[in-house]
Amino acid sequence: MSATDGRGPDPMADSDVPIGKTAASMSNRVVPEFTRQRYLQTVVTIEVDGTWLDAADAVGQLPTPVYVITAHDPGPVRLSKADNQARHEQLRQQLVNEGFEHHHAVGSTPAGVPVDEGWAVTGIGPKRARRLGRAWGQDAIFELTDTEQRVVGCASRWVRSRPLASPPVPVGGVDLVEAVSDALGIDVEPEFLRAFEPGWGHDGDLRLPCPQCGGALHLFGADLESKAKVPYRSMAFVCVDEAAVSLPNRVPADYRAVAKSGRHVTLAKADADEAGLTERTNWAYVIELNDEVGDREGSERPWVYVGETGLTPEVRFEQHRAGHKASRWVKRYGVRLRPDLYADQPPLRSKAESVAYEAWLFAYLKATGWPVKGGI
């Protein structure tokens, strides 16, 4: 019940968990929508009193909610079967030590192919369940109620759900032609087959000029699967002035970076909305650097540094200059804050939203001709 593109553990989680990943990436991670939907398609079975039951039958015999947590490594470089089994047993021992009732669980694809093992845990609260999942490097855990199978994000608290007794329903939607017509009111004639698969949507104005004509460029995307059933995000860049569609390989790499990071900002914003967050907790900021940094890479603009903080830009800039958790670029070469380059940012209400926006701002400034440090 792990995703294929997870990250490391939460630095605030249990220190006795033997995970060899870097800590910061998991807590700041924005989980792509195709990964969330892939979780939602997972079929959960649970062993109760020696009998394997589907989730709907299992919750009839167990106190609800039931939380399904896995210790399998969700990273792109998969651990061996033996290593994953060792992690599985270590998680079991942790549950024993904390006194939680637990049962064997298996997550499978809709076609019935087992993905990995986990533990169905009862008597554990939602915060502890998420924290435990995060500690073991997971993007999400499952929450089984009497009526729903819910997928709950471990870092930022996003939720996807479906009826417990119903089989997974494939994600539908419109093709690219209809999505462009609905969003922009223009007709396009894409020349690639993926454009005619359902699931396309408008990701917004890229805020960058079309490389061919300088017109307004909009981004569209769809969460699709390859022939090998590997999920991926397909993107298409639509020039409004020319009513033309370009695939990612036809636009500059900097544009692709803006598109990818912008998608993460959208998801992080949706997560903050869903969590009911209203107050700003973080800022992204830009600091101008002096020319001692080095060659400007052909730009007439000065070097800048992009960062994010839970303080204010002014306080964080002074920390940099004083050497407190400082970037070496700002400590050595920092000149001044550049609020003209970040003043229009939205209220950033979570760490995940702030980190996503920081990465977008870095990519956007680079794509618009600024030589940039930091930002990731």
C-alpha positions in Angstrom: 0.0 0.0 0.0 2.9 2.2 -0.8 3.3 4.6 -3.7 6.1 4.3 -6.2 7.5 7.8 -5.7 7.6 8.3 -2.0 10.3 9.9 0.1 12.0 9.7 3.5 10.7 9.9 7.1 9.4 12.7 9.1 12.2 14.2 11.3 9.6 14.7 14.1 8.6 11.1 14.0 9.8 8.2 16.2 13.6 8.2 16.4 13.7 4.5 16.9 12.4 3.7 13.4 15.2 2.2 11.3 14.8 4.1 8.1 17.8 5.2 6.0 16.3 8.1 4.1 16.7 11.8 4.4 14.2 13.4 6.7 13.1 16.7 5.3 11.8 15.5 1.9 8.8 13.5 3.2 7.4 16.2 5.4 7.6 18.8 2.6 6.4 16.5 -0.2 3.4 17.3 -2.4 2.0 14.0 -3.6 1.0 14.0 -7.3 -2.7 13.4 -8.1 -2.0 10.3 -10.1 -0.3 8.8 -7.0 -3.3 9.7 -4.9 -5.7 8.1 -7.5 -3.5 5.0 -7.6 -3.8 4.7 -3.8 -7.6 5.0 -4.2 -7.7 2.1 -6.7 -6.0 -0.2 -4.2 -8.0 -3.2 -3.0 -7.4 -4.0 0.7 -7.8 -7.4 2.2 -7.3 -8.2 5.9 -6.6 -11.4 7.8 -9.1 -11.8 10.7 -8.9 -15.0 12.9 -7.0 -16.9 10.2 -9.4 -15.9 7.3 -8.6 -13.4 4.6 -11.5 -11.0 4.1 -12.1 -8.1 1.8 -12.2 -4.7 3.5 -16.0 -4.5 3.7 -16.3 -7.8 5.5 -13.3 -7.2 7.7 -14.6 -3.9 9.1 -17.8 -5.8 10.1 -15.6 -7.9 12.5 -13.2 -5.2 13.7 -13.8 -1.9 15.6 -13.7 1.0 13.2 -12.0 3.0 12.0 -9.3 0.6 10.9 -6.0 2.1 9.8 -3.8 0.2 7.3 -0.2 1.2 7.5 2.8 -0.3 5.6 6.5 -0.1 6.2 7.5 -1.2 2.7 9.9 1.2 1.1 7.9 3.4 -1.4 11.0 4.9 -3.0 11.8 4.7 -6.7 14.8 2.4 -5.9 12.9 -0.5 -4.4 14.4 -2.5 -1.5 14.8 -6.2 -1.8 12.0 -8.5 -0.7 14.1 -9.5 2.4 14.7 -5.9 3.4 11.0 -5.0 3.0 10.0 -8.0 5.0 12.4 -6.9 7.8 10.8 -3.4 7.8 7.4 -5.1 7.9 8.4 -7.0 11.0 9.9 -4.0 12.6 6.7 -2.1 12.2 4.8 -5.1 13.8 7.1 -4.9 16.8 6.5 -1.2 17.2 2.7 -1.9 17.2 3.2 -4.6 19.8 5.3 -2.3 22.0 2.6 0.4 21.8 -0.1 -2.1 22.6 -2.1 -1.7 19.3 -4.2 -4.6 18.0 -3.1 -5.4 14.5 -3.8 -7.8 11.7 -2.1 -8.8 8.5 -3.2 -6.7 5.5 -2.4 -6.8 1.8 -2.9 -4.1 -0.9 -3.6 -5.3 -4.4 -4.3 -3.7 -7.8 -7.8 -3.8 -9.1 -6.7 -6.8 -11.2 -5.8 -8.6 -8.1 -2.0 -8.4 -8.2 -0.6 -8.0 -4.7 1.5 -4.8 -4.2 2.7 -5.0 -0.7 2.0 -6.0 2.9 0.8 -3.9 5.7 -0.9 -3.9 9.1 -4.5 -3.2 9.8 -4.5 -1.4 13.1 -7.4 -0.7 15.5 -7.5 1.4 18.6 -5.1 4.0 17.1 -6.2 7.6 16.6 -5.9 9.3 13.2 -3.1 11.6 14.2 -1.0 8.8 15.5 -1.8 6.6 12.5 -0.6 9.4 10.1 2.4 10.1 12.2 3.4 6.4 12.1 2.9 6.2 8.3 5.0 9.3 7.9 7.7 7.9 10.1 7.9 4.9 7.8 8.3 7.1 4.8 4.8 6.7 3.4 2.8 9.1 1.3 -0.5 7.9 2.7 -2.3 5.5 5.0 -5.8 3.9 4.5 -8.7 4.6 6.9 -11.5 2.1 6.7 -14.8 3.2 8.1 -18.1 1.3 8.1 -18.9 2.8 4.7 -15.8 4.2 3.1 -12.2 3.4 2.1 -10.3 6.6 2.6 -6.8 7.5 1.6 -5.3 10.0 4.0 -2.0 11.9 3.3 0.7 11.5 5.9 2.5 14.8 5.4 -0.1 17.3 4.3 -3.5 16.0 5.2 -5.3 15.3 1.9 -8.1 12.8 1.6 -9.5 10.7 -1.3 -12.4 8.3 -0.7 -14.6 5.8 -2.3 -17.5 3.6 -1.1 -16.1 0.6 0.8 -18.3 -2.1 -0.8 -17.9 -0.8 -4.4 -15.0 -1.8 -6.7 -12.6 1.0 -7.8 -14.0 3.2 -10.5 -11.6 4.3 -13.3 -11.1 8.0 -13.4 -13.0 9.6 -16.3 -13.1 13.0 -17.8 -12.8 14.8 -21.2 -10.1 14.6 -23.9 -7.6 17.4 -24.6 -9.7 18.9 -27.4 -12.8 19.3 -25.2 -10.7 20.5 -22.2 -9.1 23.3 -24.3 -12.5 24.3 -25.8 -14.1 24.5 -22.3 -11.3 26.5 -20.7 -10.1 28.8 -23.5 -12.9 28.7 -26.1 -10.6 27.7 -29.0 -10.4 24.6 -31.2 -7.1 22.7 -31.3 -6.0 19.7 -33.4 -3.5 17.8 -31.4 -1.4 15.3 -33.3 -0.6 12.7 -30.5 -2.8 9.8 -29.4 -2.7 10.6 -25.7 -4.7 13.8 -26.4 -7.8 11.7 -27.1 -7.7 9.8 -23.8 -10.0 11.1 -21.1 -8.9 12.9 -18.0 -7.4 16.2 -19.3 -7.8 19.4 -17.4 -6.7 23.1 -17.5 -3.7 23.7 -15.2 -3.8 27.5 -15.8 -1.9 30.3 -17.5 1.8 29.4 -17.5 2.7 33.1 -17.3 5.4 32.6 -19.9 5.4 33.6 -23.6 4.9 31.0 -26.4 8.5 30.2 -27.6 7.3 30.4 -31.2 5.1 33.5 -31.4 5.3 35.2 -27.9 1.6 34.7 -27.3 -0.2 33.5 -24.1 0.7 30.0 -23.2 -1.6 27.8 -21.1 -0.9 24.4 -19.5 -3.1 21.3 -19.7 -2.5 18.0 -18.0 -3.8 14.5 -17.5 -2.9 11.7 -15.2 -2.4 8.7 -17.5 -0.8 5.2 -17.5 1.9 3.9 -19.8 1.5 0.5 -21.6 3.3 -1.0 -18.6 0.6 0.4 -16.3 3.0 3.0 -14.8 1.3 6.2 -13.9 2.6 9.5 -15.1 1.6 13.1 -15.6 1.1 14.0 -19.3 1.4 17.7 -20.2 0.4 19.8 -23.2 1.3 23.5 -23.8 -1.4 25.4 -25.7 -0.7 28.7 -27.4 -3.9 30.8 -27.4 -2.8 33.1 -30.2 -1.9 30.3 -32.6 -4.4 27.6 -31.3 -1.4 25.3 -31.3 -0.5 22.4 -29.0 3.0 21.5 -28.1 4.3 18.5 -26.2 7.0 19.1 -23.5 9.8 18.2 -25.8 8.9 21.2 -28.0 9.2 23.8 -25.2 12.4 24.8 -23.3 13.4 22.8 -20.2 12.9 25.9 -18.0 9.2 25.9 -19.1 8.8 22.3 -18.1 10.2 23.1 -14.7 7.7 25.9 -14.3 4.9 23.6 -15.3 5.8 20.8 -13.0 6.4 23.0 -9.9 3.2 25.0 -10.7 1.3 21.7 -10.6 2.7 21.1 -7.1 1.6 24.5 -6.0 -1.9 23.8 -7.2 -2.0 20.5 -5.3 -0.5 22.1 -2.1 -3.1 24.9 -2.2 -5.9 22.4 -2.6 -4.6 20.5 0.4 -4.5 23.6 2.5 -8.0 24.5 1.3 -9.3 21.0 2.2 -7.7 21.2 5.6 -9.5 24.5 6.3 -6.3 26.5 6.7 -6.8 30.3 6.5 -3.8 32.0 8.1 -0.5 32.6 6.4 2.3 30.7 8.2 5.1 30.9 5.6 6.7 33.2 3.1 8.8 32.7 0.0 11.4 35.5 -0.5 14.0 36.7 -3.0 17.3 38.2 -2.1 19.6 40.1 -4.5 23.2 38.9 -4.6 26.2 41.0 -5.6 28.4 40.2 -8.7 31.0 38.4 -6.6 28.8 35.3 -7.0 30.3 34.9 -10.5 29.3 35.1 -14.1 25.7 36.1 -14.7 25.2 33.3 -17.2 24.7 35.8 -20.0 21.9 37.7 -18.2 21.8 41.5 -17.7 20.0 40.9 -14.4 21.7 40.4 -11.1 22.0 37.1 -9.3 19.1 36.4 -6.8 18.6 33.8 -4.1 15.1 32.2 -3.5 14.1 30.8 -0.2 11.1 30.1 2.0 10.6 30.6 5.7 8.2 30.3 8.6 9.3 33.8 9.7 9.1 37.0 7.7 11.4 37.7 4.8 13.0 40.6 6.8 13.8 38.4 9.8 15.1 35.5 7.7 17.3 37.9 5.7 18.9 39.1 8.9 19.4 35.5 10.1 21.2 34.8 6.8 23.5 37.8 7.3 24.2 36.8 10.9 25.1 33.3 9.9 22.1 31.6 11.6 21.1 28.6 9.5 22.4 30.7 6.6 22.8 30.1 3.0 26.4 30.6 2.0 25.2 32.6 -1.0 23.3 35.1 1.1 25.8 35.3 4.0 28.7 36.1 1.6 26.9 37.9 -1.2 23.5 39.1 0.0 22.6 42.7 -0.9 18.9 43.3 -0.2 15.5 41.8 -0.3 13.6 42.0 -3.6 10.0 42.2 -2.6 9.1 43.3 -6.2 9.8 39.7 -7.2 7.7 38.0 -4.5 5.1 40.5 -3.2 2.3 39.0 -5.3 2.5 35.5 -3.7 -0.6 34.0 -2.2 -0.9 33.4 1.5 1.2 30.3 2.1 -0.6 28.3 4.9 1.5 25.2 5.3 5.1 24.1 5.0 4.2 22.0 1.9 2.6 24.9 0.2 5.5 27.2 1.0 8.1 24.7 -0.3 6.1 24.1 -3.5 5.8 27.8 -4.1 9.5 28.4 -3.4 10.3 25.8 -6.1 7.9 27.4 -8.5 9.3 30.9 -7.9 12.9 29.6 -8.5 11.8 28.0 -11.8 9.8 31.0 -12.9 12.6 33.5 -12.3 15.0 31.3 -14.0 12.7 30.9 -17.0 12.3 34.7 -17.2 16.0 35.4 -17.4 17.2 35.7 -13.8 20.3 33.8 -12.7 19.1 32.1 -9.5 20.5 30.3 -6.5 18.6 28.3 -3.8 15.0 27.5 -4.4 15.2 23.7 -3.8 
